[in-house]
Amino acid sequence: MNLNTTKKAGSLRRRAERDPRMQDPPPLPRTEADALRLVHELEVHQIELEMQNIQLLHARDEAEAILEKYTDLYDFAPVGYFTLTADESIRLVNLTGSVLVGVERSKLIGRSFGVLLSREDRSRFRTFLQQAFASEGRQFAEFELAGSGMFSRVVNIEAQRSFHGSECNAVMVDITERKRAEETSSRSAELFSALISLAPAGVYVVDSSFRLQQANPIAMRVFENVHPLIGRDFSEVIRKIWPRRIADQIVGNFRWTLESGESFLSPPFHERRRDTRLKEDYEWQIQRVTLSTGEYGVVCFFSNITERVRAEAAQRRVDVLASSNLKLKEEMIRRQVVQEDLRAVRIEQSRLLKQSRLQQKQMRELSHRILEAQEDERERISRELHDVIAQTLVGINVHLAALSEASASDPVGLQTQISHTHLLVENAVEIVHNFARELRPTMLDDLGLIPALQTFMREFIAETGIRVSLKASAKVEQLTGAVRATLYRIVQEALTNVSRHAKASRAEVRIECLDDTISMVIRDNGQGFNTRGKKHNRLGLVGMRERVEMIGGSFGVESAAGESTTVHLEIPMGKNVARLRGKRDSEK
């Protein structure tokens, strides 16, 4: 029982003694019935007193148990409790508090709390305590305890003025281990930053919010075109460096590692960067780490292996060249072995080759003369048909028209006959014109190669339904008549073959003048043929080849079964063309 309880019991006793009912004795009973009633009341009162006594005993036991629990909770609480006065004297302290400061509780009562702190923190605590007494709220601060050990203890003190205001209750929590952990974490973060900065590869860190937190100098050079960089969303940074397809894959790998904790090793890849437009080779890996803030993050280690890949490719080429050189040396040795055996054969082979070339030259000159004679004959026949037969038929047509207009009393039959004759003559003129155009298109000489080809292609499209496109340089009109005639005949023969054999729906003709060379390509989308078969040597292809070689050009066909066919030729605008131009001019 404490002092306050004793004072309250004495006060109640004095009040009871001053009560008049307690000073004057009760009157004596007059009758036996009054005596019996008084005895009964006394017995009832005694029972009530006994019951109240039992209740008081229970209340006392409960109060003692509660006091014992309160004392245990107070003494063995995980934090230290101090009751302080305004002059820093300790009024009360629990066992945990005495253990924290390392002084027995009996020696702490009445002692100044400031001496328990380090010298550097005593003045600061004095100010802290004054603020606690001056304000209604709680005050928080960290202080270092006095001690001679290797490691000083750091505590967090929470103080608040008591209800009556004469005392201050302070709660002390030991945060030494937390401080050490924070210092360790800080040192680890500094060491991690130093390792990143000195790493021979590119390193950067992405936090749990997917923002780029740190990058070493090598990584900064890779991201030099991204501003700002640190603190920016990692997805935006990657999409500025790589194409969206590659960037989405990289971001997905980072998120997967961040969520699953599994490392990811990327195979080397070769891609073109968006910011520099350069193709570079990289290999990289990512791992999940715990950052200094306690949250997860992802660290990426990468290396730019572009130069290494190029060096390896160069080394492979060197190895291939070395292997080829070795094979070449072996082949040279083998040829030297058989060289003596071939020497006798070469003399005979040279003789036969000269004889073969002479015969081939004679045959080619003969075929050239035949083609030139055919072309001259066609030109002559076309001129004769146009100048003689066509003019005669036109005159007849004009004469018949005049007769039709001159007759005033013509019968109906005569008019019908004249009209019929007029129609026949027009058809004859058209046939003659077509015949002349087949032999030698006058448009080729009058208007040029391009209009002649366009006219022929329009008729070809109308007859076959195959779409044909023409792309020709205007410089082709500056060529000689022989060259233009050759190009026209090649197109005519090639498109005829397309309509007969290719089963194509589209063809294109392209004529270009490249420096001193005329290049013509004819391509279709048909079924093609085997160039090694008999079709490759048929008369149409042989005729086209002879026409081209006659003017000093080269001719070729590329085709295969089930694929398109391409006819290409090149004609040099050099000595042969100049010679032919002079020959044609002299003949004219």
Stockholm file with secondary structure:
# STOCKHOLM 1.0

chainA/1-588         MNLNTTKKAGSLRRRAERDPRMQDPPPLPRTEADALRLVHELEVHQIELEMQNIQLLHARDEAEAILEKYTDLYDFAPVGYFTLTADESIRLVNLTGSVLVGVERSKLIGRSFGVLLSREDRSRFRTFLQQAFASEGRQFAEFELAGSGMFSRVVNIEAQRSFHGSECNAVMVDITERKRAEETSSRSAELFSALISLAPAGVYVVDSSFRLQQANPIAMRVFENVHPLIGRDFSEVIRKIWPRRIADQIVGNFRWTLESGESFLSPPFHERRRDTRLKEDYEWQIQRVTLSTGEYGVVCFFSNITERVRAEAAQRRVDVLASSNLKLKEEMIRRQVVQEDLRAVRIEQSRLLKQSRLQQKQMRELSHRILEAQEDERERISRELHDVIAQTLVGINVHLAALSEASASDPVGLQTQISHTHLLVENAVEIVHNFARELRPTMLDDLGLIPALQTFMREFIAETGIRVSLKASAKVEQLTGAVRATLYRIVQEALTNVSRHAKASRAEVRIECLDDTISMVIRDNGQGFNTRGKKHNRLGLVGMRERVEMIGGSFGVESAAGESTTVHLEIPMGKNVARLRGKRDSEK
#=GR chainA/1-588 SS CCHHHHHHHHHHHHHHHHCHHHHSCCCCCSSHHHHHHHHHHHHHHHHHHHHHHHHHHHHHHHHHHHHHHHHHHHHSCSSEEEEECTTSBEEEECHHHHHHHTSCHHHHTTCBGGGGBCHHHHHHHHHHHHHHHHCSSCEEEEEEBCCCSSSCCEEEEEEEECSSSSCEEEEEEECHHHHHHHHHHHHHHHHHHHHHHHCSSEEEEEETTSBEEEECHHHHHHTTTCSSCTTSBHHHHHHHHSCHHHHHHHHHHHHHHHHHCCCEECCCEEEECTTTCCEEEEEEEEEEEECTTSSEEEEEEEEECHHHHHHHHHHHHHHHHHHHHHHHHHHHHHHHHHHHHHHHHHHHHHHHHHHHHHHHHHHHHHHHHHHHHHHHHHHHHHHHIIIIIIHHHHHHHHHHHHHHHHCSSCCHHHHHHHHHHHHHHHHHHHHHHHHHHHHSCHHHHHTCHHHHHHHHHHHHHHHHCCEEEEEECGGGGGSCHHHHHHHHHHHHHHHHHIIIIICCSEEEEEEEEETTEEEEEEEECSCCCCTTSGGGGSHHHHHHHHHHHHTTCEEEEECCTTSCCEEEEEEECSHHHHHHHHHHHHHC
#=GC SS_cons         CCHHHHHHHHHHHHHHHHCHHHHSCCCCCSSHHHHHHHHHHHHHHHHHHHHHHHHHHHHHHHHHHHHHHHHHHHHSCSSEEEEECTTSBEEEECHHHHHHHTSCHHHHTTCBGGGGBCHHHHHHHHHHHHHHHHCSSCEEEEEEBCCCSSSCCEEEEEEEECSSSSCEEEEEEECHHHHHHHHHHHHHHHHHHHHHHHCSSEEEEEETTSBEEEECHHHHHHTTTCSSCTTSBHHHHHHHHSCHHHHHHHHHHHHHHHHHCCCEECCCEEEECTTTCCEEEEEEEEEEEECTTSSEEEEEEEEECHHHHHHHHHHHHHHHHHHHHHHHHHHHHHHHHHHHHHHHHHHHHHHHHHHHHHHHHHHHHHHHHHHHHHHHHHHHHHHHIIIIIIHHHHHHHHHHHHHHHHCSSCCHHHHHHHHHHHHHHHHHHHHHHHHHHHHSCHHHHHTCHHHHHHHHHHHHHHHHCCEEEEEECGGGGGSCHHHHHHHHHHHHHHHHHIIIIICCSEEEEEEEEETTEEEEEEEECSCCCCTTSGGGGSHHHHHHHHHHHHTTCEEEEECCTTSCCEEEEEEECSHHHHHHHHHHHHHC
//
